[in-house]
Amino acid sequence: MTDRSVYLDHAATTAVDPRVVDAMLPYFTEKYGNPSSIYSLGREAHRALEQSREQVAAILGADKREIIFTSGGTESDNTAIKGVAWWNRLKSKGNHIITTPIEHHAVLHSVEYLQRFGFEVTYVPVDRDGVVDPGDVEKAIRPDTCLISIMYANNEVGTIEPIAEIGEVAIRRHVPFHTDAVQAAGYLPLDVNKLNVDMMSLSAHKFYGPKGVGILYVRRGTPILYQQSGGAQEGKRRAGTENVAAAVGLATALTISHDNLEAEVQHASRLRDRLIAGIEERIEHAHLNGPRTNRLPNNVNFCFEFVEGESMLLNLDMAGIAASSGSACTSASLEPSHVLKAMQVPIEIAHGSLRMSVGRENTEEDIDYVLNTLPGIVLRLREMSPLRAGQESWGSGDSHTEHTHQE
Amino acid sequence: MYSEEVMDHFSNPRNVGTIPDADGVGTEGNPVCGDLMKIFIKVKDNRIEDIKFQTFGCGAAIATSSMATELVKGKTLDEAMELSNQAVAKALGGLPGNKMHCSNLAADAIHAAIEDYRAKHPVASAASS
């Protein structure tokens, strides 16, 4: 074990910025009113909520009425996709949804859910870097297409999708376009008009805000059927007493991240590039997943041949390094990453994937510590592995064909 | 999620390596499934005199390989054939539920190595049984 700790899983979640905590605190114990109440305590909470909404809307280039506060990225994706689909079902309109095989499970499982009710889904393929071709999206559009849902940036491999171009197609063909921008926030521009999107999901805890709060942007004129019944909150699109403290936290975190976007991008990119270059220099049979350019500034994802991801994570954890893997063993499904599979990474290699996502508090020393630690871990596991470079057959039962082990 | 015993065997695995002149070699699993174990045995007087393993897989796969080799070292072949995957997991203080099937193959790999030995040495096997 070590005293050193390096957190490299910012794509999973981030620490809440202390300024965000400070902004939230009064709404728990002092300004705790229900925004729907008419007395001053309620009006105070209502004002804070609406001010947060305005702050978010300004950053997105949207109208405040187009911002729905939700419980996070998963709810935003569910509300967008099921909301549009069920509205279309209600009006006996479109029945076809276009998405990609590399979406977050909040999107993929939402469309699979709708398939059980007769909705049809087209998965537009991605290339080996995980990039969607807007031309393929256009080709997939049918007269009954009611929704396109394509992520802004991929959570596993950091691929940035051509959202504005896909949006142009969607506008030209009059199909509502949703993007899951959960990983993009904090690093990429979020102006919904430049991105040509009708709906966009964000989650606060990915940009140094609290967990349990997100937003769904819904452009005026894009009808959705509410997915949660109850009161008339959030323009009757999301029932339930508003989480005022969380909304304030989200707006504060988004504002901080928006104001420092350029510096954050530079800081993360520098660390990312140092990590990628260092790994490629020090570790053989390492393959960068995702593109070299057009990549999220904070994302590093490699496959290391002949080793398995979870055992790498355990060893990294013993060295104080927190990272993530798309290996089967780290998922409940026991299937390796659906993203790497869609990018045609061979399954046995996909088991050895390692994602490291840098963030605000990481330093060059952190990266150098990882670069000094990781090669030894990979080497140790490779020495233990029966798989070897250039070894075609394994399990022949004939010991004489085996390579001798290097002690 | 893993017991202390699992983490101990994962961090300091026993009997890692190969035996270049092994009397029997057994393999279980598949790299496509994310787990592959290879067992090498040296047999003397019908006992497992030496045993080594190589494993590609998760923490549970490595720990079960290590524990299983410890459990059968010095045992007769018949005794080693009795070892079950469940017994290996039990000796490690249990495994998470989702690891019981995919990563708990070490006993099977040992059985395969013994069968490989017996197929190659029919006379010795017959004489001792």
Interface residues (C-beta under 8 A of the other chain):
Chain A: F306 V307 E308 G309 E310 S311 L314 M318 S327 A328 C329 A332 L334 P336 I347 E348 H351 E383 M384 S385 P386 L387 W394 G395 G397 D398 S399 E402 H403 T404 H405 E407
Chain B: Y2 M7 F10 S11 P13 V16 G17 T18 I19 P20 D21 A22 V25 G26 T27 P31 V32 C33 G34 D35 L36 M37 K38 F40 K52 Q54 T55 F56 G57 C58 G59 A60 A61 I62 N98 K99 C102 S103 A112 D116
